[in-house]
């Protein structure tokens, strides 16, 4: 099924999205910038960012001239005061120093919120202590580390699977406000994920965003990842990274576009052809074929072709079939996120996820009995330190490979009539 959108209303969709997801207070500088070496710490939400890769891929694509480098130190179940690790596990400070960390993105508040309003004062106190523990620390050897605080997401209503939704979201809202107050008091950037995730979860359009109310699905991480990334890169003066938007008048052979350049349009037999130069990386396609709510639909790359003769037309890019739609659908705009460029973007995201996996193998060994238990003197136990070093080498090599970014190309797009 082809999903379309009317691009003349795109501005309205952006305004609608910004109304639902208001920007944070203006900052003197964006929380992160190109070249930053970033560590993510926190709970299960933070931990699973690495297994989906949407946020990291977005940040790499937006800093391609001077790419960021990210290590995810998230750990399922972590809170500010309960961060259990195996015996002899590397200290967080040592890992931050090894990465020469410039910025720490801290995701807390979900586990703490189960204490309800009675736990708010302790949460603010613990958060202040967490900030103080990193204040003036120079993990990169040059400058004090910068902190970014990130709120918990909302509790999605999944019926019987998620009891007491109203109370849980009341508590989560209170902890989000408490985190914001601590951030303001300490002059630290704060990103509110509670409000956009609550709006998304309450939408009647699209798939569900979590598996159990609090742990996002792949779609949930895709949906929140771009908003998260835009806020990390925003200094408060702008909040939106435009998607590809291509509009062509088939009769007049005129074209306009955002994100790409339409170098040439021409008619070749019964085919309308146009040469596209990729100026920016494409948007990552959603991991769902369902219709999306408007604020998320605007994240998808779109091609609109007006004044086509009645009929059905197939889009081919460099000879590869992308999507087929009627002339009427093309006039309203068709999502094109199955093109060769989008497939390359998905491969790049897979490389990000693989890099993260290599890091986890080297940082979070899966069998502690080989480190501190009875097998530490076995051949496999004795080999483990060398294997960890090799996994770290693989991680660094993958990081370097990712710096090359996506290969932006000039491609020939053709709209081919489909015979009845």
C-alpha positions in Angstrom: 0.0 0.0 0.0 1.3 3.4 -0.9 1.1 6.1 1.8 1.0 9.7 0.6 1.0 13.1 2.1 0.1 16.6 0.8 3.3 18.5 0.8 1.6 21.9 0.6 0.6 21.3 4.2 4.2 20.4 5.2 4.6 23.7 7.0 1.5 23.0 8.9 2.8 19.6 10.0 6.0 21.1 11.2 4.0 23.7 13.2 1.8 20.9 14.6 4.9 18.9 15.6 6.5 21.9 17.4 3.3 22.6 19.2 3.3 19.0 20.5 7.0 18.9 21.1 8.1 22.3 22.3 11.8 23.2 22.2 13.8 23.5 25.4 14.9 26.8 26.7 17.5 28.5 24.5 21.1 27.5 25.2 24.2 29.5 24.5 25.5 26.5 22.6 24.2 23.2 21.4 24.6 20.4 23.9 26.9 18.6 21.5 28.8 19.6 18.4 30.9 18.0 15.7 34.0 16.1 16.8 32.7 15.6 20.4 33.6 12.3 22.0 30.4 11.3 23.8 29.5 8.7 26.5 25.9 7.7 27.2 25.1 6.5 30.7 21.9 5.5 32.4 19.1 3.0 32.5 17.6 0.4 30.1 16.4 3.2 27.7 20.0 4.4 27.4 21.4 0.9 27.1 19.1 -0.1 24.2 19.9 3.0 22.2 23.0 1.1 21.1 21.1 -2.0 19.8 18.9 0.1 17.4 21.4 2.8 16.4 18.9 5.4 15.2 20.1 8.2 17.5 23.8 7.6 16.8 23.3 7.3 13.1 21.4 10.5 13.0 24.2 12.3 14.9 26.9 10.9 12.7 25.0 12.0 9.6 24.5 15.5 10.9 28.2 15.9 11.9 29.6 14.2 8.8 32.2 17.0 8.3 33.6 16.4 11.8 31.9 13.2 13.2 31.1 12.6 16.8 32.3 9.4 18.5 30.0 7.6 20.9 30.4 4.9 23.6 27.2 3.6 25.2 27.8 2.8 28.9 24.1 2.3 29.7 23.1 -0.6 31.8 19.7 -2.2 32.2 18.1 -1.3 35.6 20.6 1.4 36.5 19.5 4.3 38.7 21.6 7.2 40.1 22.4 5.3 43.3 22.0 1.6 42.2 24.5 0.8 39.5 25.6 -2.8 40.3 28.6 -4.1 38.4 30.6 -7.4 38.6 33.6 -7.7 40.8 36.7 -6.1 39.3 34.6 -4.4 36.6 36.4 -1.3 35.1 35.4 1.9 36.9 33.3 4.3 34.9 35.9 7.0 35.3 38.5 4.7 33.6 36.2 4.0 30.7 35.3 7.7 30.3 39.1 8.5 30.3 39.9 5.8 27.8 37.3 7.3 25.4 38.6 10.8 26.1 35.0 11.8 26.8 34.0 15.4 26.1 30.2 15.0 26.8 28.2 12.7 29.1 24.5 12.2 28.2 22.8 10.9 31.3 19.4 9.1 31.1 17.9 8.6 34.5 14.5 9.0 36.3 12.6 5.9 35.2 13.6 3.5 37.9 13.6 6.3 40.5 10.1 7.4 39.6 8.7 4.2 41.2 9.3 5.8 44.6 6.5 8.3 43.7 6.3 11.8 45.1 7.8 10.7 48.3 11.1 10.0 46.5 11.3 13.4 44.6 13.5 15.1 47.2 16.0 12.2 47.3 16.0 12.1 43.5 16.9 15.8 43.2 19.6 15.3 45.8 21.1 12.3 44.1 21.0 14.0 40.8 22.9 17.0 42.2 25.4 14.6 43.7 25.8 12.9 40.3 26.5 16.2 38.6 29.0 17.1 41.3 30.8 13.8 40.8 31.7 14.9 37.3 32.1 18.6 37.8 35.6 19.9 36.7 36.6 16.3 35.7 38.7 16.4 32.5 38.3 12.9 31.0 39.7 14.2 27.7 42.8 15.7 29.3 42.0 19.2 28.0 38.7 20.6 29.3 36.0 19.8 31.9 33.4 17.3 30.8 30.0 18.6 29.8 26.8 17.0 31.0 23.4 16.6 29.3 20.4 15.4 31.4 17.7 13.4 29.7 14.3 12.8 31.2 12.5 9.4 31.3 9.9 8.6 28.6 6.2 8.4 29.3 4.3 5.2 30.3 2.4 4.0 27.2 -1.1 2.7 27.8 -1.2 -0.9 26.6 -4.4 -1.8 28.4 -4.2 -4.6 31.0 -0.5 -5.0 30.4 0.1 -1.5 31.9 -1.9 -0.8 35.0 -2.1 2.5 36.8 -1.2 4.5 33.7 -2.4 7.8 35.0 -0.5 7.5 38.3 2.7 6.4 36.6 2.6 9.3 34.2 1.8 11.7 37.0 4.9 10.5 38.8 7.1 10.5 35.6 6.0 14.1 34.9 7.0 15.1 38.4 10.4 13.5 38.0 10.8 15.2 34.6 10.1 18.6 36.2 12.5 17.8 39.1 15.2 16.9 36.6 14.6 20.1 34.7 14.9 22.2 37.9 18.2 20.6 38.8 19.5 21.2 35.2 18.5 24.9 35.4 20.1 25.3 38.8 23.3 23.8 37.6 23.3 25.4 34.1 23.2 22.1 32.3 21.3 21.3 29.1 18.1 19.3 29.7 16.1 17.3 27.1 12.5 16.5 27.8 11.6 13.1 26.3 8.6 12.7 28.5 6.3 15.1 26.6 6.9 13.9 23.1 6.8 10.2 24.0 3.5 10.8 25.9 2.1 12.5 22.8 3.3 9.7 20.6 2.0 7.0 22.9 -1.5 8.6 23.0 -1.7 8.8 19.2 -4.3 6.6 17.6 -2.2 6.3 14.5 0.8 4.1 14.0 2.2 1.0 15.9 2.7 0.9 19.6 5.9 2.4 20.8 6.9 0.2 23.7 6.8 -3.5 24.5 5.6 -3.1 28.1 4.8 0.6 28.6 8.4 1.7 29.3 10.8 -0.2 27.0 10.6 1.2 23.4 10.2 -1.0 20.4 12.4 -0.5 17.3 9.7 1.8 16.1 9.7 3.7 19.4 13.5 4.2 19.2 13.2 5.3 15.6 10.4 7.7 16.5 12.2 9.3 19.5 15.7 9.1 18.0 15.5 11.9 15.6 13.7 14.3 18.0 16.4 13.4 20.6 19.2 14.0 18.1 17.7 17.4 17.0 17.6 18.6 20.6 21.2 17.5 21.1 22.3 19.5 18.1 20.1 22.6 18.7 21.2 25.8 20.3 17.6 26.8 20.7 17.5 28.9 17.5 16.3 25.9 15.4 14.6 22.6 16.1 14.1 20.9 12.8 16.4 19.0 10.5 14.6 18.9 7.1 14.0 15.7 5.3 14.4 15.2 1.5 11.5 17.0 -0.2 11.5 16.9 -4.0 8.7 18.5 -6.1 8.6 18.3 -9.9 6.2 19.7 -12.4 6.1 17.1 -15.2 4.5 19.5 -17.7 6.8 22.5 -17.1 9.9 20.4 -16.4 10.5 22.5 -13.3 11.8 21.2 -10.0 12.6 22.4 -6.5 14.0 20.4 -3.6 15.3 20.3 -0.1 18.2 18.0 0.9 19.0 17.2 -2.7 19.7 19.0 -5.9 17.7 18.4 -9.1 20.4 18.8 -11.6 18.4 18.0 -14.8 15.0 16.9 -15.8 14.2 15.5 -19.3 11.7 13.3 -21.2 13.1 10.1 -22.7 10.4 8.3 -24.7 7.5 7.9 -22.3 9.7 8.2 -19.2 10.2 11.3 -17.1 13.8 11.3 -16.0 15.6 13.6 -13.5 19.2 13.6 -12.2 19.4 14.0 -8.4 22.5 15.0 -6.5 22.4 13.9 -2.8 23.5 17.0 -0.8 22.6 15.5 2.6 22.1 11.9 3.9 18.6 10.6 3.5 16.3 10.1 6.5 16.3 6.6 8.0 13.2 4.7 7.0 10.8 3.7 9.8 10.9 0.0 10.9 7.1 -0.2 10.3 4.8 -0.2 7.3 1.9 1.3 9.2 0.6 4.8 8.7 2.4 7.2 11.0 1.1 10.2 12.9 1.8 13.5 11.1 4.8 14.7 13.2 6.6 11.5 12.3 5.4 11.3 8.7 7.2 14.6 8.1 10.5 12.8 8.9 10.1 10.6 5.8 11.6 11.7 2.5 9.0 12.5 -0.1 8.7 13.0 -3.9 5.8 14.9 -5.4 5.2 15.0 -9.2 2.4 17.2 -10.5 0.7 17.3 -13.9 1.2 13.7 -14.8 -1.1 12.1 -17.4 -3.6 9.7 -15.7 -2.1 6.3 -15.0 0.2 4.4 -12.8 3.9 5.1 -12.6 6.9 3.2 -11.1 9.9 5.1 -9.7 13.3 3.6 -10.5 16.5 4.9 -9.2 19.7 3.8 -11.0 17.6 1.0 -12.5 16.3 -0.2 -9.1 12.5 -0.3 -8.4 11.6 1.9 -5.5 7.8 2.5 -5.4 4.7 2.4 -7.6 1.8 4.8 -7.3 -1.0 6.4 -9.3 -0.7 9.9 -10.9 -3.1 11.2 -8.2 -0.9 9.8 -5.4 2.3 11.2 -7.0 0.6 14.7 -7.1 0.0 14.5 -3.3 3.5 13.2 -2.5 4.8 9.6 -2.1 7.3 8.4 0.5 10.5 7.2 -1.3 12.5 5.7 1.6 13.3 2.4 -0.3 15.7 4.0 -2.7 19.4 2.9 -3.1 20.4 5.9 -0.9 18.0 4.8 1.8 19.2 1.2 1.7 22.8 2.5 2.0 21.7 4.5 5.1 20.2 1.3 6.6 23.5 -0.5 6.0 25.3 2.4 7.7 23.0 2.1 10.7 23.8 -1.7 10.8 27.5 -0.8 10.9 26.8 1.5 13.9 25.0 -1.3 15.7 27.9 -3.7 15.0 30.5 -1.2 16.3 28.5 -1.0 19.5 28.4 -4.7 19.8 32.2 -4.9 19.5 32.5 -2.3 22.2 30.1 -4.3 24.5 32.2 -7.5 23.9 35.2 -5.7 25.1 33.7 -3.6 27.9 30.9 -5.9 29.3 32.3 -9.5 29.2 29.4 -11.9 29.0 30.8 -14.6 31.3 32.3 -13.2 34.5 33.3 -16.7 35.7 36.2 -16.3 33.3 37.3 -13.1 35.0 36.8 -13.5 38.7 35.5 -17.0 39.0 36.7 -20.6 38.9 37.6 -20.4 35.2 39.9 -17.4 35.4 42.9 -19.7 35.3 41.6 -21.9 32.4 42.9 -21.4 28.9 39.8 -19.4 28.0 40.1 -17.3 31.1 43.8 -16.6 30.5 43.0 -15.6 26.9 40.3 -13.2 27.9 42.4 -10.1 28.5 43.9 -10.4 25.0 40.5 -10.9 23.5 39.2 -7.8 25.3 42.1 -5.8 23.8 41.2 -7.1 20.4 37.5 -6.2 20.7 38.6 -2.7 21.7 40.8 -2.5 18.6 37.8 -3.7 16.5 35.6 -1.0 18.1 38.2 1.7 17.3 38.6 0.5 13.7 34.8 0.5 13.2 34.7 4.0 14.7 37.2 5.2 12.1 35.3 3.5 9.3 32.1 5.2 10.3 33.8 8.6 10.0 33.8 8.2 6.2 30.0 8.6 6.4 27.5 7.8 3.7 28.7 8.1 0.1 26.5 10.8 -1.3 26.0 10.2 -5.0 24.5 11.6 -8.2 21.8 9.2 -9.4 19.3 9.1 -12.3 15.7 8.8 -11.2 13.1 7.6 -13.7 9.3 7.6 -13.6 8.1 4.8 -15.8 4.5 4.3 -16.9 3.1 1.0 -15.8 1.0 -0.6 -18.6 -2.4 -1.9 -17.6 
